[in-house]
Amino acid sequence: MANSVEIQLKHIMDEYETKVQNVSREACKKVSKNLSRTLKGTSPRRSGEYAAGWTSKALDSDTFVVYNKSMPGLTHLLENGHVIRNKYGTYGRAPAHKHIKPAADNAQEELITEIEARL
């Protein structure tokens, strides 16, 4: 009798685990796409190439990454500021434009809310 209860409980837990994995994967995909859209809107613009370069992709079935495809080396310079140099030396600092951190923080909150709502 106890053995059949254990088998049924294991079956129920396995189904729930599969559901949680699927829900988490779908929520991560949705939130990463939303984050790339948000960054396209909040990024600093000069020519628009940097802002348009944000995209997301799946590294594997459980990992999603949001990155700037067109100008990846510019992200940390804009986010944190940088020294301005010319051929005579340095003459100041470019101000930081915080646009990645606030969007990433909002995406983390959105992911938690999305997973809780789907479960």
Secondary structure, 3 states (H helix, E strand, C coil): CHHHHHHHHHHHHHHHHHHHHHHHHHHHHHHHHHHHHHHHHHCCCCCCHHHHCEEEEECCCCCEEEEECCCHHHHHHHHHCEEEEECCEEEEEECCCCCHHHHHHHHHHHHHHHHHHHC
